[in-house]
Each structure stands twice: as C-alpha cells, then as structure tokens.
Amino acid sequence: MIFMSAALAQQLPVPPPRYLEDATIRAALLSPDWQSCVSADAADLTAPVRFQIMPAGKVEVLAVDAPEPLAACWSNLISALQFREHDEEPLVVHWTLGIHSATAIPYPAIQPQRRQLHPFFLFIPPDVDEDSLRSLRKTLEVGP
C-alpha cells in the first residue's frame, strides 16, 4: 500500500493505480437478497461461484455451480452488482453461496485471483550498499 498526500498525488504525471480492496468486494456481496432465489423446499447445497469485475466496474458471471433455476437467479443478482472503476485487469473472484434449511447463506470468504501490485515508487536510503541494492533489484524483477 502506498501512502502520499493529496497534494503530491496531484503533482504526479501519472495518477497512482486504483485497486479494489477485498473488503469492498465482500461488502457488495452481502447486499443482494440471495434468499429471493431460494424456494421453501430447496435442498441443502454449497454452490461455488466465479465472476469477474471488469475495469469499468461491471460484473460478468463466469460460473454458478447450482441447479437451475437457482443458478440463473443468483447469476442475475451477481450481474447486477456494480463496483467503482479500477486499474486492474478483469479481477476474477471465487466465492461460495450456500443453502441450509431453505435459507440462503452468502459465505464471508472471497478469493480474488492473485494480482500483481505495481509499486508506484520506492525510496532507497543513500547509505544502502551495492550488495543490498543488487538483492533488492533481483527481488523486484517481474517475469519468470
């Protein structure tokens, strides 16, 4: 995480990247009425869900592993979610919805894909020796 003053951020030629925090995603997933899709005689189940959040904030459902018409109803609720714009590639999120005793249960854990956070800047004190700099460069190299 990078911290800087608003005044400094405005002076930069390129604005710092905007990422979606896990807490933001989790909070949005608690807002829909998941129960509206569950019938009174619904069997207990656990349904893995996979969706992606596009950079513009729109959500595209990739999979809802549940029987129809439940999967279609939950897919519609997920597709209706809207997030703020962000600078990441489409962010794929793995999540789980469940049903127990005909009650919808949105699981609290989400698993966003691993994403490469790009350091905006790195301050290196002037007294760092060459071996430490070389080690740091090797650690920060991007690629295979």
C-alpha positions as CSV (number, residue, x, y, z in Angstrom):
1,M,0.0,0.0,0.0
2,I,1.3,3.4,-0.9
3,F,0.6,6.5,1.1
4,M,1.1,10.1,-0.1
5,S,-0.6,13.4,0.4
6,A,-3.3,14.5,-2.0
7,A,-1.2,17.5,-3.0
8,L,1.6,15.2,-4.0
9,A,-0.7,12.9,-5.9
10,Q,-2.0,15.8,-8.0
11,Q,1.6,16.8,-8.9
12,L,2.4,13.3,-10.3
13,P,2.4,13.0,-14.1
14,V,0.6,9.6,-13.9
15,P,-2.0,9.0,-11.1
16,P,-1.4,6.1,-8.8
17,P,-3.2,2.9,-9.7
18,R,-6.6,2.2,-8.2
19,Y,-7.2,-1.3,-6.8
20,L,-10.4,-2.9,-5.4
21,E,-10.0,-3.9,-1.8
22,D,-11.3,-7.3,-0.7
23,A,-13.5,-5.6,2.0
24,T,-15.2,-3.6,-0.8
25,I,-16.0,-6.8,-2.8
26,R,-17.1,-8.6,0.4
27,A,-19.4,-5.8,1.4
28,A,-21.1,-5.6,-2.1
29,L,-21.7,-9.4,-2.0
30,L,-23.7,-9.0,1.2
31,S,-26.2,-6.5,-0.3
32,P,-28.3,-8.6,-2.7
33,D,-31.4,-10.6,-1.5
34,W,-30.0,-14.1,-2.1
35,Q,-33.0,-15.6,-0.3
36,S,-35.3,-14.3,-3.0
37,C,-34.0,-17.1,-5.3
38,V,-34.5,-19.9,-2.8
39,S,-37.7,-21.9,-2.7
40,A,-39.2,-23.2,0.5
41,D,-38.4,-26.8,-0.3
42,A,-34.8,-26.2,-1.5
43,A,-32.3,-28.9,-0.7
44,D,-29.1,-28.0,1.2
45,L,-26.2,-27.3,-1.1
46,T,-23.0,-25.4,-1.4
47,A,-22.6,-23.5,-4.7
48,P,-19.1,-22.3,-5.8
49,V,-19.4,-19.0,-7.8
50,R,-16.9,-17.4,-10.1
51,F,-17.2,-14.0,-11.6
52,Q,-15.0,-11.2,-12.9
53,I,-15.1,-7.5,-12.2
54,M,-14.2,-5.5,-15.3
55,P,-12.1,-2.3,-15.0
56,A,-15.2,-0.2,-15.6
57,G,-16.8,-1.9,-12.5
58,K,-19.3,-4.1,-14.4
59,V,-19.6,-7.7,-13.2
60,E,-19.6,-10.7,-15.6
61,V,-20.7,-14.1,-14.1
62,L,-18.4,-16.9,-15.2
63,A,-20.0,-19.8,-13.3
64,V,-22.6,-20.6,-10.6
65,D,-22.4,-24.3,-9.8
66,A,-26.0,-24.7,-8.7
67,P,-29.1,-26.3,-10.2
68,E,-31.5,-24.3,-12.4
69,P,-33.4,-22.0,-11.9
70,L,-31.4,-21.2,-8.8
71,A,-28.1,-20.7,-10.8
72,A,-29.9,-18.3,-13.2
73,C,-31.4,-16.3,-10.4
74,W,-28.2,-15.9,-8.5
75,S,-26.3,-15.1,-11.7
76,N,-28.8,-12.2,-12.3
77,L,-28.2,-10.8,-8.8
78,I,-24.4,-11.1,-9.3
79,S,-24.5,-9.5,-12.7
80,A,-26.5,-6.5,-11.3
81,L,-23.6,-5.6,-8.9
82,Q,-21.6,-2.6,-9.8
83,F,-18.2,-1.7,-8.4
84,R,-16.2,1.5,-8.8
85,E,-13.7,1.8,-11.7
86,H,-10.3,0.2,-11.0
87,D,-7.0,-0.1,-12.8
88,E,-6.6,-3.9,-12.7
89,E,-7.2,-6.4,-15.4
90,P,-10.6,-8.0,-15.1
91,L,-10.5,-9.3,-11.5
92,V,-11.7,-12.9,-11.1
93,V,-13.3,-13.7,-7.8
94,H,-14.1,-17.1,-6.4
95,W,-16.8,-17.2,-3.8
96,T,-19.4,-19.6,-2.3
97,L,-23.1,-19.3,-1.8
98,G,-25.0,-22.0,0.2
99,I,-28.4,-23.1,1.2
100,H,-29.2,-24.7,4.6
101,S,-32.7,-25.4,5.8
102,A,-34.1,-23.4,2.8
103,T,-32.1,-20.3,3.9
104,A,-29.5,-18.7,1.6
105,I,-26.1,-18.3,3.1
106,P,-23.6,-16.0,1.5
107,Y,-20.2,-17.2,2.7
108,P,-18.0,-14.4,4.1
109,A,-14.7,-15.6,2.5
110,I,-13.9,-14.4,-1.0
111,Q,-10.8,-15.4,-3.1
112,P,-9.8,-12.8,-5.6
113,Q,-7.2,-14.0,-8.1
114,R,-3.7,-13.2,-7.2
115,R,-2.8,-9.9,-8.8
116,Q,0.5,-8.2,-9.3
117,L,0.5,-4.9,-7.4
118,H,2.8,-2.4,-9.2
119,P,4.9,-0.4,-6.8
120,F,4.5,3.3,-7.6
121,F,7.8,4.3,-6.2
122,L,10.4,3.0,-3.9
123,F,12.6,5.1,-1.6
124,I,16.0,3.7,-1.1
125,P,18.2,5.4,1.5
126,P,21.5,6.7,0.2
127,D,23.6,4.5,2.5
128,V,22.4,1.2,1.1
129,D,25.4,-0.9,-0.1
130,E,25.7,-2.4,-3.6
131,D,25.0,-6.0,-2.5
132,S,21.7,-5.0,-0.9
133,L,20.7,-3.0,-4.0
134,R,21.5,-5.9,-6.2
135,S,19.5,-8.2,-4.0
136,L,16.6,-5.8,-4.0
137,R,16.7,-5.4,-7.8
138,K,16.6,-9.3,-8.1
139,T,13.6,-9.5,-5.7
140,L,11.6,-6.8,-7.6
141,E,12.2,-8.2,-11.1
142,V,9.0,-9.0,-12.9
143,G,8.8,-12.1,-15.0
144,P,9.5,-15.9,-14.9
